[in-house]
Amino acid sequence: MRRLTHIIVLAAFVFSCGGQWYVLQCVAWVKMLHDYAQMVPFTEAVSMTFSGHYPCEICKAIAEKKQSENDKICSLEKYEKKFFPPVEVALVQPVVASFQYGEHLNSLQTRSEPPPTPPPRQVLG
């Protein structure tokens, strides 16, 4: 159960950071390698896959979606930030009131009797 929780938290973190695009890109690369290797030698298929000159439909869709996400983020940053002008505050000296503590100290007394004994506990039984 604990391992499942860790996997779910890790997946949520990866997806919140945009990791789904990297996973989909890896899937697209594997598909491209497979498809190109059917037509040309494997070394040439690898160079065709990672050159960027022959993108597949998945790669095009991923690039389009990433660009639309970036446009949304940039459009949020374009809003004008409005700051309120600073308010001038006049510093006022606080009024200090005097208080006599001496009169109350004389009325305090210490207690001479011991604290009461606790009531007997009932035995569960």
N, C-alpha and C positions, 0 to 999 in steps of 0.2 A: 504494500500500500504506500509506503514511504517513497519507494522508487518511482511509482506512478505519479505521485505528487511532484517530485523533482522534475520528471519529464514534462509534465504539464506546465510548471513554472518556467522551465527553460524554453519550451515552445512559445509560451506567451511573450517572453522577453525577446526572442528572435523575431517574432512577428511584429512586435511593437517597434522594433528597430528597422523594419523594412527587409527582414531576412527572407521573406517569401519571394522577392524578386531574384535573389541569389540562388535559391533552390530551383525556381523555374528556369533560370538561365542555365544551370547545370543540366537540367533535364533536356533543354533545347540543345545543348552541346552534345550530349550523348546521342540524341536523335540525329543530329547533323552528322556526327561521326559515322553512325550506322548507315545512314542514307548515302553519304559521299563514298564510303568504303565499298559500297556495292558497285559504284561506277569507276572509281579510280583506285590506284594503290593506297595503302593505309597512310603512308607518310604524306602523300599529297592531300589525302582527306583531312589529316590533322591540320595541315597548313591552310586548307580552304576553310576549315571550321573556325580557326582562331584568327584569321586575317581580317575579318570584318567586311570583306568585299562580297561575300555570298551569304547574307543573313536569311534565315528561314522565317516562316510566318510567326512562329512563337517569339523569335528575337525581335521582330518588328513590333509585335503587340506589347512585349515587355518594355521596349524603348518608349513606345507611345504612352503607356500607363505611367512609367517613371517620370516622363516629362510632364504629364498632367498633374501628378502629385507635386512636383517641384513648382509648377505654376500656381497651384493652390497655396503652397507655403509662401511663395514670393508675393502673391496678392494679399495675403494677410499682413505681411510686413510693410506694404505700401500705404496702409492707412496712416493718416496724419496723427501724430501723437500730440495731444493737447495737454499742456501743462498749465496749471493755475499759477498766477503771479504770486510771489511771496507776500504774505500778510505781515504788516509791521505790527509788532507787539510792544506795547509800552511796559517797561519793567516797573512794577510797583513793589515797594517794600512791604513785607507782610507785617501785620499788626501782632505784636507779642503781648499776650495777656499774662499777668502774673497770677500765681496760685500759691496758696499757703498749704504746705503739706504737714507742717508741724502739729496742727490741731488734731489731725486724724491719727497720727502715730501713737499718741497717748492712749487712745481707746483700744488699741490692739493688745490682746493678751495671749499668752500661751496656754495651751490646754494641759491640765495636770492629770486627768483620769485616762486610763488606758482605752484603746479602742474596743468596741464590743466584740465579743467572741462570735465567730460565724455560726449560723444555724447548723444543726446536724444534717448530714447528707443521708438521703434514703438509699438503701442498698437495693439494687435491682435483683430481683430474685424470684 
